[in-house]
Amino acid sequence: MTRHILDHPRAEVATSRLPAFVAIERQMGDLHPATRALHRRPVTVPIKSASLRQFLRIARGRQV
């Protein structure tokens, strides 16, 4: 019985495609407008600590 195709090691050729693609994109210099918008979008990080959430609520001036 042979191994599953996912159990075989990847070829080195497939891993070199991404850096080559990125190099070409950097040489072109201009980003797609949708890509530029995604890079400028602020990242929201959820606050997991309840005490920190309450402290920030009070510091922002909200009482309830």
C-alpha positions as CSV (number, residue, x, y, z in Angstrom):
1,M,0.0,0.0,0.0
2,T,1.3,3.5,-0.9
3,R,1.2,6.6,1.2
4,H,-1.4,9.3,0.7
5,I,-0.4,12.1,-1.6
6,L,-0.5,14.5,1.4
7,D,2.0,12.4,3.3
8,H,4.7,12.9,0.7
9,P,7.1,15.8,1.2
10,R,6.5,18.9,-0.9
11,A,8.7,19.8,-3.9
12,E,11.0,22.8,-3.5
13,V,9.7,24.3,-6.7
14,A,6.2,24.9,-5.2
15,T,7.6,26.9,-2.3
16,S,9.7,29.2,-4.5
17,R,6.6,30.5,-6.4
18,L,5.4,32.8,-3.6
19,P,8.7,34.7,-3.1
20,A,9.0,35.1,-6.9
21,F,5.4,36.5,-7.0
22,V,6.0,38.9,-4.2
23,A,9.2,40.1,-5.9
24,I,7.3,40.8,-9.1
25,E,4.6,42.7,-7.2
26,R,7.1,44.8,-5.4
27,Q,8.9,45.7,-8.7
28,M,5.6,46.9,-10.1
29,G,5.2,49.3,-7.2
30,D,1.5,49.9,-7.4
31,L,-0.9,48.1,-5.2
32,H,-4.5,47.2,-6.1
33,P,-6.9,49.7,-4.4
34,A,-8.6,46.8,-2.5
35,T,-5.2,45.7,-1.2
36,R,-4.3,49.2,-0.2
37,A,-7.6,49.6,1.7
38,L,-7.0,46.3,3.6
39,H,-3.6,47.4,4.7
40,R,-4.9,50.8,6.0
41,R,-7.9,49.3,7.8
42,P,-7.4,49.4,11.6
43,V,-7.1,46.0,13.4
44,T,-9.5,45.5,16.2
45,V,-8.3,43.4,19.1
46,P,-10.9,41.9,21.4
47,I,-10.4,42.6,25.1
48,K,-10.6,39.3,26.9
49,S,-10.0,40.5,30.4
50,A,-13.2,41.6,32.2
51,S,-11.3,43.9,34.6
52,L,-9.5,45.6,31.7
53,R,-12.8,46.0,29.8
54,Q,-14.3,47.7,32.9
55,F,-11.2,49.9,33.4
56,L,-11.3,51.1,29.7
57,R,-15.1,51.7,30.0
58,I,-14.6,54.0,33.0
59,A,-11.6,55.7,31.4
60,R,-13.6,56.5,28.3
61,G,-16.2,58.2,30.5
62,R,-19.0,55.6,30.2
63,Q,-20.6,54.7,33.5
64,V,-23.1,52.0,32.4
